[in-house]
Amino acid sequence: MYGFVNNAIKHYVNDNFGNQIWMEVKQQCALTPSFLDADQPYNEETIFKIAETVSKITQIPLNKVLEEIGASIISTLAEKYKFLMESRGENLKDYLLNLPNFHNRIMLIYPELTPPEFRISNVAHNSLHLHYNSNREGVRDFLKGYLDGLVKIFCEPAIVEPIESPAESRHQEVFKINW
Amino acid sequence: MSNSHTFKFNADNFSRIFPFYILLDENLVISSFGSSITKLNPELKKGDSFSDFFSLIRPHTENITEEVLVENLSQLVILESKIVPDLILRGQFETMDNNFLFVGSPWLMSVEEVKKRKLSIFDFANHDPLLDLLQILKTQEATTQELKELLRINNEQKNALKQDREELNKLSVVASANENAIVFTKPSAEIFWCNDAYLKITGFSREEVMGKTPIEVGRTESTDRDALQKMIDLFYKGESFDVEVTHAKKGGGYFWAKIKGQPIYDDKGNILQYFAMLEDMSEEKEKEEQLILLSLIAEKNINSVIICDKEGRIEWANSSFEVMSGYKKEELIGKKPGVLLQGPESDAETVTYLSDQIKKGEPFNCEIINYSKDKKKYWVRIQGQALYNNFGELIRFFAIEEDITHEKQLEKQKEELLKSLAKSNKELEDYAQIVSHDLKSPLRSINSLVAWIKEENEGCLTEQTTGYLNMIEDKLEKMDHLIQGVLTYSKIDKTDIAKENVNIHEVVTNILSIIHIPSHIRVEIKNNLPVLKADRFRIQQLFQNLISNAVNYIDKPEGFVVINVKEAKDHFVFSVADNGPGIAEENQEKIFKIFQSFSKNERSTGLGLSIVKKIIDNYGGKIWIESELGKGTAFYIKLYK
């Protein structure tokens, strides 16, 4: 089931740049034939490697590619795994509040997978902070796309803006979402 | 409505509902815990600091503080034991007055882990589905394992099938592309498959053979019934067969086929189909027949034939060789023919020649004396040569030997005869010379005596006496010519054909200048006469005789003699033609015979044309005439180049 992230990336490259570029990306990233199997774990590293390769081949800036990949994961999820999205909350706020929960559940269910680590703070009536633990450069762009995608799916007039990270030992990207 | 209810539990019944609960005071010190939590963590006791035992890994927090717990009240939390390796608790925090209550349960991945953590069914609340889920998981795992095993078997079978298919494809290509004809039949013998080679060899189309039996397709008038029956019997017995029979071709005719067939069985031993391969043996059969023919020729040859191995030892000999040598085949085989057959009178040089040629592997051809088993001497002419195989290696020798003893005897007789003939000839020549010389001497004396009589009695002799004496002198002169002629004739023999380049034109021109040609006769050389290899003196004798005869016998007031030549590919035909009296047809054969003169001319000795004929005969030439009485004669002489 969790292979859907990999599938979302494939669809993104195929739909936007064509199968030939996808074959090239596959070859350059040395993706195994089982990459798209439903039980293949995804990881941040692979996502970034693919993004870099796509950027190099298409000459589209990396931050743009990362943002589009983030958005495409959400659109694929909404399109092909609707039941998953529906089980995670009826509105954007519930969905965001649940985001750490179901990623943590995934961690328990799939011990070999290191899912993205989210945290929610500053929950108010019309805003909240979403933390994403990662020290990888460019994650902000990826998340921006991801969150914008979500906003789009829920058709809510929310504004997603990156804010300064708290001074903790682990780097995190923090977004403030306002309604 | 539900908010109006207040739930009250004591530690015992709360522990029954949440046996893994942990209650912390506002300072996050453990104040109470469920009955099962100490099974997991026996060191845990009241009054200990919660953060000494657990860390919060999701949501990740470096230090567990009151604020952190408040912030994550609505979240799923994952705790990791700092004491017990790999122990994870999954649950949530709730507030209770000023306290924090953790409710949750250990996160276990398998039924085995339950036991490993020293837990039992009594450690879990009845509402907690974890153990049942683990049971389901266990069942699922077993099912998955079984499925994986099935998948593995399936994959193996798929691969095996793929290999089989590939093998089948390969075999099918081999069968289709095979140069030999291949047919498959049902157990009922009906052909259901054949390759292109079968159609090509037989000339039939696929439609013409499908559904028929190979016998129906292949039987001809000449097919060996016994071989066919043998094949049919083996076929119906379900055994393999291997026969050589003639097989029909479309439109008549047949070819020799070597047919190998074998049944194909299924797992249960039932015949599925029959497989047969036909090899076109026509060429081999032809070679076989040729070989039989050649063997017959060798065996039945009137000459002796032997075949030796590469060392020169006899491998095979025909009956003629047995008869000639007197040895039986068994006595000959393995022996070297030279050792067995040569003897004291066999020429040493020829023996060396033979062994040298055999050593070199070169052909030999010689005559030698051999000895039969009973020591009878005989002459043989041996012709032989080495035989090489396709790789150019010497494999055998064969020799044909002809008994030439009789030939040799005849040769010897002939030699003796020739010797005696030469001796006779010499004697005859000597005799002719002696006789001529002895005859010439009295002639000269008579001539002198007649001259003296005429001289001493000059004026006293009557006219008649003088006439008689003149007649005596004429006769003496003719006698002298005759003797000279005999002498010349006897001297012409084969030893005179000594060949030098003779310019015949020169010779004839010279003759015309030395013989007397009366003024009323014109002699003409029509074409330039050629140069021939011959003896100059004999050529002069030949032409001088012919030209003199022509000039001497002309009886016309205006005579002519024409000398001509015509060239053919390998010879010349000379002609000497005159307009003399001609020669009667009945005499034309006789004129070349010795002492035959049909002329009234007193000087004719009858030897001239005999000399001409003898010279021409010696050169292997030919002479003939064309003549008409009163009109003239033409002599034709054919001489080879």
Interface residues (C-beta under 8 A of the other chain):
Chain A: L97 P100 N101 N104 R105 M107 L108 P111 E117 F118 R119 I120 S121 N133 E168 S169 R170
Chain B: R58 P59 H60 E62 E71 S74 Q75 L76 I78 I88 R90 W107 M109
